[in-house]
Amino acid sequence: MPGRLPIELLRGSATPAFLTAGFRVEAVNPAAEMLLGRRGADLRGAPCEEVVCGRDVFGNVFCHDRCAIRQTVAAGEDVRDFRLFFAGAAAGFHAWLTILQFSAEEERCPRLLHLFQPLAAAAAAPRGAAARPRDLAAVRAAVFQLTRRERDVLAGLVAGRATEDLARELFMSPTTTRNHVQSILRKLSARNRAEAITTAVRHRLVDPAPHPHVRGSSGE
């Protein structure tokens, strides 16, 4: 990813997150330090399985030194987004742990961003609709601090929409649309639209379905 590492974008976020490289902790944000009860300096270099101790939706231990993620990387395949169930040391704390791959194509071992999404006490069990986490495109977009409207515009760029078409579909003026595009370029550390589209596709920041004609979408 050009520019900053994802963890740097989350530094001031309330969402606990940490980044691994080579399956060892590389960086931890303050919210994750509070959640895990350990300083980032103490966690750095620790194997991810020792930090997470994650379980699948059936309660089976998933995190270990021969986990499916390591096997996937060893096979030369991309790590697909998925979630594990995390039970913190604090009594009654449960969370979904979303794991996202953020890597440049030339990197031999992927950087994996781990995001903790707390569940309400009533929805602590890892099954059921109440525990269903947010869609992954939204989670990824949040890493880059994209607003909902910017996601709409970015989806249009990926779909090949021209500025005038996007403005008409999203009920915005062309000037407002261009301003959103410039904000997207800045947040993605992209020099132009082509780089923004490349980043969006590589990191799956928008839904894979073709960009819909959004009518009166709200939310900035």
Summary of the structure (lengths in Angstrom):
residues: 220
radius of gyration: 18.4
end to end distance: 24.8
largest distance: 53.4
contacts: 626
relative contact order: 0.12
helix: 38%
strand: 16%
